[in-house]
């Protein structure tokens, strides 16, 4: 089976390099460039998710999804809609319901940042702002209880904005376990890839 690692909003596929280099027992890892999935379409969540569904459905077997932040939201959404296609789910620093105040602040900050800051993501500044704006109404509160596949929820101890959401996910998803990684913030795959790899190998084992 394939292991699909989905990066976060301010990242690209190379953000998983450190984690993958420490994974010695897992093969068939795929790290898509998330924003290339727009295929020229308007930058909004619906278009991104639709393309992500097509990407995952191309696999003839079940998939193992591992997503961070935006990648976690995509993985969560897909698992809810296509439970028969998901073998396991890993959610890292993931929200099940978009906190509007936080997203409004984030969007405001994005508007202040220079355009070259966004180059490494492969998506222009204006498109990233459109994408985040389109996500404000996402809410999986009433659907996450239907997830039954083996699930690991990971959050950095310093990622205070996502700790509450992580605990809620574990309390409401069947077969879910929570791992808090010490001395680490939100982007665990780049901040603490070695510890993340260890937790993933223990889970997939």
Buried (B, 14 or more C-beta within 10 A) or exposed (E): EBBBBBBBBBBBBEBBEBBBEBBEEBEEBBBBBBBEBBEEEEBBBEBBBBBBBEBBEEBEEBBBBBBBBBBBBBBBBBBBEBEEBBBBBBBBBBBBBBBEEEBEEBBEEBEEEEEEEBEEBBBBBEBBBBBBBBBBEBEBEEBBEEBEBBBBBBBBEBBEBBBEBBBBBBEBBEEBEBBBBEEBBBBBBBBBBEBBBBBBBEBBE
